[in-house]
């Protein structure tokens, strides 16, 4: 089994390039209140640049969220081009399960 390495707290393209050069499999972007927080626009720009340089299949982009609303999280992930998320905080398990597995129609998860 290959061990995967995630470097979190990426804020600049230069940091992302270095992390990948050093062998990172995943890049983490903090989208929650933090000194390392980045805006979705920054994540999108970094990922667009990397896609042209190393290709989108060479790493996974992960967003770190704290108590974010599922709808807002989905929108940010889609806009920024993130592959998956790390969820921190008190989001309800039912809301999380519905959001991940999409078993219910409409905006049910956002209304919980």
C-alpha positions in Angstrom: 0.0 0.0 0.0 1.3 3.4 -1.0 1.2 6.1 1.7 -0.4 9.3 0.4 0.9 12.7 1.5 -1.3 15.8 1.8 0.3 19.2 2.2 -2.3 21.5 3.7 -2.4 25.3 4.0 -1.5 26.0 0.4 -1.9 29.7 -0.2 0.2 30.4 -3.3 1.0 28.8 -6.7 4.7 28.6 -5.7 3.8 26.6 -2.6 1.7 24.2 -4.6 4.4 23.7 -7.2 7.0 23.0 -4.5 4.7 20.5 -2.6 4.1 18.6 -5.8 7.8 18.6 -6.7 8.5 17.2 -3.3 6.1 14.3 -3.9 2.7 15.5 -2.4 -0.3 13.5 -3.6 -2.8 15.9 -2.3 -2.9 19.7 -1.8 -5.1 21.1 0.9 -6.7 24.6 0.8 -8.2 26.1 3.9 -11.5 27.7 3.2 -12.4 28.5 6.8 -11.3 31.2 9.2 -7.6 30.7 9.7 -4.3 32.6 9.1 -3.9 30.2 6.1 -7.3 30.8 4.6 -7.5 31.3 0.9 -10.4 32.6 -1.2 -12.1 30.3 -3.7 -10.8 32.5 -6.5 -7.3 31.9 -5.4 -7.8 28.1 -5.3 -9.3 28.2 -8.7 -6.4 30.2 -10.1 -3.8 27.9 -8.5 -5.5 24.8 -9.8 -6.0 26.2 -13.3 -2.3 26.9 -13.5 -1.3 23.5 -12.1 -3.6 21.8 -14.6 -1.7 23.3 -17.4 1.6 22.4 -15.9 1.2 18.9 -14.4 -2.3 17.8 -15.4 -5.3 17.3 -13.1 -4.7 13.6 -12.6 -1.4 14.0 -10.9 -2.8 15.2 -7.5 -6.1 15.7 -5.6 -7.2 19.1 -4.5 -8.9 19.1 -1.0 -10.8 21.9 0.6 -10.9 22.2 4.4 -14.2 23.6 5.7 -15.4 24.4 9.3 -19.1 24.4 10.0 -19.9 25.4 6.4 -23.4 25.0 5.0 -23.6 22.1 2.6 -24.9 24.2 -0.3 -22.2 26.8 0.1 -19.6 24.0 0.4 -20.9 22.4 -2.8 -20.8 25.7 -4.7 -17.3 26.5 -3.5 -16.0 23.1 -4.4 -17.5 23.3 -7.8 -16.3 26.8 -8.5 -12.8 26.3 -7.2 -12.3 22.8 -8.8 -11.8 20.9 -5.6 -11.9 17.1 -5.7 -13.0 16.5 -2.1 -13.4 18.1 1.3 -12.3 17.7 4.9 -15.1 18.7 7.2 -14.4 20.0 10.6 -17.0 21.1 13.1 -20.5 20.2 14.2 -22.2 19.6 10.8 -25.0 17.0 11.4 -24.3 13.5 10.2 -27.7 13.3 8.4 -26.9 16.5 6.5 -23.5 15.2 5.7 -24.8 11.8 4.5 -27.4 13.4 2.3 -24.9 15.8 0.9 -22.3 13.1 0.2 -24.5 10.3 -1.1 -27.2 12.5 -2.7 -30.0 10.2 -1.7 -32.7 12.9 -1.3 -34.0 15.3 -4.0 -34.1 19.0 -3.9 -32.6 21.2 -1.2 -33.6 18.9 1.7 -30.0 18.9 3.1 -29.8 22.7 3.1 -33.1 22.9 5.1 -32.0 20.7 7.9 
